[in-house]
Amino acid sequence: MSLNGQRTGTVGEEAVLADIAGMLAALLDEYGLDDVEIRMDTTFNRDLELESIDLVTLAGLLEEKYGNRVNFAEFLAGMEFDEIIELTVGRLVEHVVASLKAAEAG
């Protein structure tokens, strides 16, 4: 399937990245960090220095945006501690896109 000649998967990732970047910008703004560039390879821990409570807040924001189609807590629960520490925005974007596609299909 394509949209303006591009695969919708690519368009979906770009839209989801923009949504998540907006959510993270709002979170970071609370700490006075408003000039952080958020890319697919940005890590939540090392680059953004988010704490676990920030991930809880992000989970709430994801639920507000996508409803029960995206379960961030379940996504994290399937990971080892080291994976969570190294979690990138891109990996979350891929999870959200896959969850949305699964919800559409099923």
C-alpha positions as CSV (number, residue, x, y, z in Angstrom):
1,M,0.0,0.0,0.0
2,S,1.3,3.5,-0.8
3,L,0.6,7.0,0.0
4,N,2.0,9.7,-2.4
5,G,4.4,7.0,-3.8
6,Q,5.8,6.2,-0.3
7,R,5.2,3.0,1.7
8,T,2.6,3.7,4.4
9,G,4.9,1.9,6.9
10,T,7.5,4.6,6.4
11,V,4.9,7.4,6.6
12,G,3.5,5.7,9.7
13,E,6.9,5.7,11.4
14,E,7.5,9.4,10.6
15,A,4.1,10.3,12.0
16,V,4.6,8.2,15.1
17,L,8.1,9.6,15.6
18,A,6.6,13.1,15.4
19,D,3.9,12.2,18.0
20,I,6.4,10.7,20.4
21,A,8.9,13.5,19.9
22,G,6.1,15.9,20.8
23,M,5.3,13.9,23.9
24,L,8.9,13.8,25.0
25,A,9.4,17.5,24.3
26,A,6.5,18.2,26.7
27,L,8.0,15.9,29.3
28,L,11.5,17.5,28.9
29,D,10.1,21.0,29.0
30,E,9.1,20.4,32.6
31,Y,12.9,20.0,33.3
32,G,13.7,23.1,31.3
33,L,15.2,21.1,28.5
34,D,13.5,22.3,25.3
35,D,16.3,22.1,22.8
36,V,16.9,18.3,22.7
37,E,16.8,16.7,19.3
38,I,14.8,13.5,19.3
39,R,15.7,11.0,16.6
40,M,15.2,7.3,16.1
41,D,18.5,6.5,17.8
42,T,17.9,8.7,20.8
43,T,18.0,6.7,24.1
44,F,15.5,7.4,26.9
45,N,18.1,6.8,29.6
46,R,21.5,8.1,28.3
47,D,20.4,10.9,25.9
48,L,17.2,12.1,27.5
49,E,18.1,11.1,31.1
50,L,14.5,10.0,31.8
51,E,13.7,8.3,35.1
52,S,11.2,5.5,35.5
53,I,8.5,8.0,36.6
54,D,8.9,9.7,33.3
55,L,8.3,6.4,31.5
56,V,5.1,6.1,33.5
57,T,4.1,9.6,32.3
58,L,5.0,8.7,28.8
59,A,2.8,5.5,29.0
60,G,-0.1,7.8,30.0
61,L,0.6,10.1,27.1
62,L,0.7,7.1,24.7
63,E,-2.6,5.9,26.1
64,E,-4.2,9.3,25.6
65,K,-3.0,9.4,22.0
66,Y,-3.5,5.8,20.9
67,G,-5.9,4.3,23.5
68,N,-5.6,0.7,24.3
69,R,-4.1,-0.1,20.9
70,V,-0.6,0.5,22.3
71,N,0.4,-1.1,25.6
72,F,3.7,0.5,26.7
73,A,3.8,-1.3,30.1
74,E,3.4,-4.7,28.4
75,F,6.1,-3.7,25.9
76,L,8.5,-2.9,28.7
77,A,7.5,-5.9,30.7
78,G,8.8,-8.1,27.9
79,M,12.3,-6.7,28.2
80,E,15.3,-7.4,30.3
81,F,16.6,-4.5,32.5
82,D,19.6,-3.8,30.2
83,E,17.2,-3.5,27.2
84,I,15.1,-1.0,29.0
85,I,18.2,1.0,29.9
86,E,19.3,1.1,26.2
87,L,15.7,1.6,24.9
88,T,15.7,4.0,21.9
89,V,12.9,6.2,20.6
90,G,13.1,4.2,17.3
91,R,12.4,0.9,19.1
92,L,9.3,2.5,20.7
93,V,8.3,3.9,17.4
94,E,8.5,0.5,15.8
95,H,6.4,-1.0,18.6
96,V,3.7,1.6,18.3
97,V,3.5,1.2,14.5
98,A,3.3,-2.6,14.8
99,S,0.7,-2.3,17.5
100,L,-1.4,0.1,15.4
101,K,-1.1,-2.2,12.4
102,A,-2.2,-5.2,14.5
103,A,-5.2,-3.3,15.9
104,E,-6.2,-2.3,12.3
105,A,-5.9,-5.9,11.1
106,G,-7.6,-7.6,14.0
